[in-house]
Amino acid sequence: EEELADYVFTSDYEGFRFQNDLMQAATGLEGPVWRILTGSDLDISGEDVDITDVGSGGYCTYEKALKGATITYTFTVPQDGFMCVELDFPKRNNVSIWKNGEQLYSETMSLSQMLAVGDVRTGDEVKIKATCKNANESGSLTVGAAVLDMELFDRCYEVLSGSTLELTEFSTTKVSGTVDCNRSGLLYTSIPQNGNWFVEVDGEPAQSVAVGDAMVGVLLTEGEHEVEFEYRNRAFSWGWKISLLCAVVFAVLLYLSKEPKRRGGKYERKKERH
């Protein structure tokens, strides 16, 4: 959908909500493709640590942790689907993920990331355990979880795959092809826009769109179109022009340095000294 061209990407956007909004902007379909687990689906508890604050979105603060203390997030799965968790741990904690008592992951992490739990069924119990590394540790954690709505995801996929670019030429500096648009909208590509990619539609220059200030897209009308993306290095263009100018200046200076000097209105050659 054309709305994707105007969608604002922000770095502090929570991952699952971002993907829900992104999918809706791209397809025009209503409803969250990720069902985020909160409230009654989530329980947060601690062992050898004081939990001081708990939010329904998976945020918690803690203090007075003994070395090796654990903070456990327990999610009760409300529907069948594919489940992922998003972890935001400011400190370097050991993390383990369990499904119905079976350990799936165990690693040390300090960077935000999303991990796949895999296929789950209604009633499954998924635990995320964070182990405190230091004694008397305090801090905060955020753990989010969501289950993919496969029926809606398949509908979204069907919409997005309805009009794809059929390649006729592909190289590091040019991508060409034809696309039969089943409606007016935005042709999105995974070509990174750095200001040097230019677009032609049906042989005429077209205005490109930087989706998320990052990827090249172009608005198209319903029907069949020939589209060409070409890389033109502006720095190279300026470079050869400057080089040519320098060569001309150098040639002029070289010519002037060999031109006989004008004296008294006449050219005279220097006399050789013996």
N, C-alpha and C positions, 0 to 999 in steps of 0.2 A: 504494500500500500504506500501511497505518496507520503503518508504521515511519518514513515520511517526517516525520510529526508530531514524532517524537522525535529526528530527525537533528540533530546539533550542527554548526553552521557555524563555521569558524574562519578568521581572516584570513590566517594563515600557511600555509594548505593549498596544496600544489602543484596547479596547475590541472587537469592531465589526471587525476591520481589523485582529485581532488575530484569531477570530473564522472563518473568511473567509479563511485565510491561513491554519489554522488547518484542516478545512474540505477538502480543496484541497489536502493537504498532505496525508490525510487519505483515500480519495476516488480516487484521480487521475482525478477527474472531473474539468473542467475549468469553471471559472466564479465565481463571488461573491455570496454567499448564502444570505448575508445581503447587501441590497442596501443602502449605506450611504447617508444621505441627507445633501447636502452642497450647497453653491452658491445660485442659484435662488430659491432653496427650503427653504432657511433660511433667516429670518430677525431678527436682534437684535436691541432692542430699550430700552430706559430708561426713568423713570419718577422721577423727583427730584434727579437726579444723572447725572454726566457727564461720558459718555462712551468715553474713550480715545483711545482705539485701538480695532479693530475687525478683527478676522481671519475667513476665509471661513469654517474652520473645527469646528467652534463653540466656539472658544476661544475669550474672551474679557477681557479688563481691565477697571476699573472704579475708580472714585474719587469724593470727595466733595458730598457724598451722605447724604441726610437728613435722620433722623430716620424714618423708614417706607418706604423709597424709594424702587422702584421696577425695576428690570431688566427683560425684557420679551424676550424670544426666541419664535418666531413664525415659525413653520414648515408647509409648504403646501405639503400634501402627493401626490407623483407623480404616485402611483400605488396601487392597492388593495393588502392587505396582513396583516401580523401580525407585529405590530410596537413596538419597545422598545426604551427607551432613556437611555443614560449613563450620569451620573451627577458627576462632580468633583468640589466640593465646598470647598476650603481650610478653609473658615470661617464657623461659625455655622449660617446658614441661614434658614429661613422658606421658604419652597418650595411648590408650588401648581402646579398641572398639569391639563390642561383643554383640552377637545376635543369638538369642535363645540359649545363652550360656556358652556359645562357641566363639572363641577369639578370632577376629578377622584381621586386625592390624595391631601392631605395637611399635611405636617409634617416638623419637624425641623431636619436638617441633616448636618453633617460636614465630613462625610466619603464618599469616592467614591463608587458608587453603580449603578446597572442597574435595571430599573423598566419597567414593561410591561404596555404599553398603551392599548394594545388589538388589535382586528381586526379593520382595517381602510379601507377606500375606497378612490379612486382617488379624489382629491379636498378637502378632509377633512382638517381642520385647527387645529393643535395641538399646544398649548401654554404651555411653562414652565416659571413660574414666580418665581423669587428669591427676597425675601424681606430683605432689609438691617436692621440689628438689632440696629446698633449704628449710632449716628449722626457723620457727617464728616468721614464716613467710606470710605476706599479705598481697592482695592484688585483685584482679578481676578477670573473668572469663566470659566469653560468649559462644554458645554452641547453638546452631540452627539446624533444623532437619526438615526435609520435605519429601513427599512421594509424588512421582510423576503420574499425571493423569494420561494414561496411554491412549485412551479414546480421543481426547482432545488433541494430544500430540500428533496422532495419525492424521487428524483433520487438518492441523496446521501444516504438516509436511505435505499433504496433498495440495494445499493452496500454494505453498512456496515452490513446489516442483512442477507446477502446471505450465510454466513458460520459462524454459531454460535456454541458455545460449548454446547453439550448436557451432562448435569451433570449425573454422575454415583455414585459419592460420594462427600459429602460436610460436612466439620467440621471446627472447628476453626484452625486446623493445616494442613488440607489436602483438596484439591479441585481436583477432577478427572473427566474426561469426554472424549467424542469422538467428533471429528470435521471433517466434510467432506469439505475440502477446494476446492472451485471452481477455484482457481488459487493459485500460490505461493504468499505469503505475510506475514504480521505480525498479529499474534493472540494477540489482545490487551485485557487486563483484568483490572478490577478496584481494583485489589489487590495492596495495597501500598507496595512498595519495601523498606525494611529497612536493606537489606543485609542478611536476614535469610530465604528468600524463594528460594527454589531450584526447578528446572524443569526437568522432564523426558518426552521424546517423544518416544512413541513405546518401552518403557522399557529401553531406553538409556538416560544417562545424556545429557542435552542440555543447551546451553548458553542462559541465560535470557537477556532481554533487559529492561532497565529502561526508559520507555517512559516519557519524560519531567523530567528525574531524579526523578520520583515519582511512576509510575505504572508499574507492571510487564507485560512484553510481551515476545513472543518467535516467531522467524521466522520459518515458515512451508512451505513445498513444496505442490504442488497440490496433492490432494488425501485424503484418510481417515487416520486419526491419533488418537492414544490414548495419551492423555496429562495428566500429573499429576503435580500439584503444591504442594510442601510439605514445611512446616515451621520447620526449625531446629534451635533452639536457641543456637547460638554459645556461649553465656555467660553461659548458663546452662552446655554445654559440658565442657567448661573450669572449671566451678565451681565444677562438680563432680570429675574431675581429680585432681584438687588441694585439694579437701576434702579427696580423697583417699590417696594422697601423705602425707597429714598431719596426717592421721590416721596411716599410716605405720611408719612415723617418731616417732609419739607418742608411738606406740607399741615398737619400738626399744629402745627408751629412758626408757620406763617403765621396759623393760627386763634388761637393763644395770643397772638400779638403784637397782634391786633386786639381781644381780649377786654377789656372795661372792667376797671380795677383795682378790687380789693376793699379798701375802707377802712372800718374800724370795723364790719365785718360787713355793710355795705351797699355797693352799687355807686354810685359818684359819677362824674359826668362832669367832666372838666377844664374849668374856667372859662376862657373866652377872655380874654386880656389886651388891654385897649384902650390 
